Amino acid sequence: MNVPAAWIVATESWSRGDRIAFWSLIIGVVGTFFTLRRGNKNSSVASMIPLNAEIRDRLDQYNSSFANIDFETELELEASERTVALKLEQLMNVLELAAAIEVEGTLSGVSRDLMSDYLQRTLEDLIRNDYTSSKVSSLLQNQKDYLYIRRFLRQRDRVSSALPQGWYAYPKVSWLQHARSFFRY
């Protein structure tokens, strides 16, 4: 006996109400699947607007800090370098938040794609700038600094192969060491 014939034989004893309930259940499951799928494609787009604006603002502040460099003494030079370093650190902190959101899979669908592309382009621009690359290297104090940016970059071969030596020079840990780190806390 083939499957459709078995269904027909099995459902012959069902009342009309049972058949209506069964087909309502099937339609409900299929409708829920498509609704969730469509919703996931468009989730959290509105939440990304403030984050993208913050990244853009921090990037503009960092870039404009170079225009304001006007020094005559060594003290003024040190003060302007501290200002540039502070602006870069603020930018990297916002990029770390964006990378954490992307790496942890908090977003889905269109918003994830947009955030990932925007974050990748921004980090590529920072990597290409030799001065910025050297300054980012000085911001790294231990393995936990900018951990999510490091994870984000390692997921992208095109970007991770172009990383300067000073960026995230920490060695990759084995899966066993990584698993042990979860149970330390």
Contacts in CASP RR format, 6 or more apart in sequence:
PFRMAT RR
TARGET T0000
AUTHOR 0000-0000-0000
METHOD contacts of the structure
MODEL  1
MNVPAAWIVATESWSRGDRIAFWSLIIGVVGTFFTLRRGNKNSSVASMIP
LNAEIRDRLDQYNSSFANIDFETELELEASERTVALKLEQLMNVLELAAA
IEVEGTLSGVSRDLMSDYLQRTLEDLIRNDYTSSKVSSLLQNQKDYLYIR
RFLRQRDRVSSALPQGWYAYPKVSWLQHARSFFRY
1 9 0 8 1.000
11 18 0 8 1.000
11 19 0 8 1.000
11 22 0 8 1.000
14 22 0 8 1.000
40 108 0 8 1.000
40 109 0 8 1.000
41 108 0 8 1.000
41 109 0 8 1.000
41 110 0 8 1.000
42 109 0 8 1.000
42 110 0 8 1.000
42 111 0 8 1.000
43 107 0 8 1.000
43 108 0 8 1.000
43 109 0 8 1.000
43 111 0 8 1.000
44 106 0 8 1.000
44 107 0 8 1.000
44 108 0 8 1.000
44 111 0 8 1.000
45 110 0 8 1.000
45 111 0 8 1.000
45 114 0 8 1.000
47 111 0 8 1.000
48 107 0 8 1.000
48 111 0 8 1.000
48 114 0 8 1.000
48 115 0 8 1.000
51 94 0 8 1.000
51 97 0 8 1.000
51 98 0 8 1.000
51 101 0 8 1.000
51 115 0 8 1.000
52 115 0 8 1.000
52 118 0 8 1.000
54 94 0 8 1.000
55 91 0 8 1.000
55 94 0 8 1.000
55 95 0 8 1.000
55 98 0 8 1.000
55 118 0 8 1.000
55 119 0 8 1.000
55 122 0 8 1.000
58 87 0 8 1.000
58 90 0 8 1.000
58 91 0 8 1.000
58 94 0 8 1.000
59 91 0 8 1.000
59 122 0 8 1.000
61 87 0 8 1.000
61 90 0 8 1.000
61 91 0 8 1.000
62 84 0 8 1.000
62 87 0 8 1.000
62 88 0 8 1.000
62 90 0 8 1.000
62 91 0 8 1.000
65 80 0 8 1.000
65 83 0 8 1.000
65 84 0 8 1.000
65 87 0 8 1.000
66 84 0 8 1.000
68 80 0 8 1.000
68 83 0 8 1.000
69 80 0 8 1.000
69 84 0 8 1.000
70 76 0 8 1.000
70 80 0 8 1.000
71 77 0 8 1.000
71 79 0 8 1.000
71 80 0 8 1.000
84 135 0 8 1.000
85 135 0 8 1.000
85 138 0 8 1.000
85 139 0 8 1.000
88 132 0 8 1.000
88 135 0 8 1.000
88 136 0 8 1.000
88 139 0 8 1.000
89 139 0 8 1.000
92 136 0 8 1.000
92 139 0 8 1.000
92 146 0 8 1.000
92 149 0 8 1.000
95 119 0 8 1.000
95 122 0 8 1.000
95 123 0 8 1.000
95 146 0 8 1.000
95 149 0 8 1.000
96 146 0 8 1.000
96 147 0 8 1.000
96 148 0 8 1.000
96 149 0 8 1.000
98 115 0 8 1.000
98 118 0 8 1.000
98 119 0 8 1.000
99 119 0 8 1.000
99 146 0 8 1.000
99 148 0 8 1.000
99 149 0 8 1.000
99 151 0 8 1.000
99 152 0 8 1.000
100 148 0 8 1.000
101 107 0 8 1.000
101 115 0 8 1.000
102 112 0 8 1.000
102 115 0 8 1.000
102 116 0 8 1.000
102 119 0 8 1.000
102 152 0 8 1.000
103 148 0 8 1.000
103 151 0 8 1.000
103 152 0 8 1.000
103 155 0 8 1.000
104 148 0 8 1.000
105 112 0 8 1.000
107 115 0 8 1.000
119 152 0 8 1.000
120 152 0 8 1.000
120 156 0 8 1.000
120 159 0 8 1.000
123 149 0 8 1.000
123 152 0 8 1.000
123 153 0 8 1.000
123 159 0 8 1.000
124 159 0 8 1.000
124 162 0 8 1.000
126 132 0 8 1.000
126 133 0 8 1.000
126 136 0 8 1.000
127 133 0 8 1.000
127 159 0 8 1.000
127 162 0 8 1.000
127 163 0 8 1.000
127 164 0 8 1.000
127 167 0 8 1.000
130 164 0 8 1.000
133 164 0 8 1.000
133 166 0 8 1.000
133 167 0 8 1.000
136 166 0 8 1.000
136 167 0 8 1.000
137 164 0 8 1.000
137 166 0 8 1.000
137 167 0 8 1.000
137 169 0 8 1.000
139 145 0 8 1.000
139 146 0 8 1.000
140 146 0 8 1.000
140 166 0 8 1.000
140 167 0 8 1.000
140 168 0 8 1.000
143 170 0 8 1.000
146 168 0 8 1.000
149 168 0 8 1.000
150 168 0 8 1.000
150 170 0 8 1.000
153 159 0 8 1.000
153 160 0 8 1.000
153 163 0 8 1.000
153 167 0 8 1.000
153 168 0 8 1.000
154 160 0 8 1.000
154 172 0 8 1.000
173 181 0 8 1.000
END
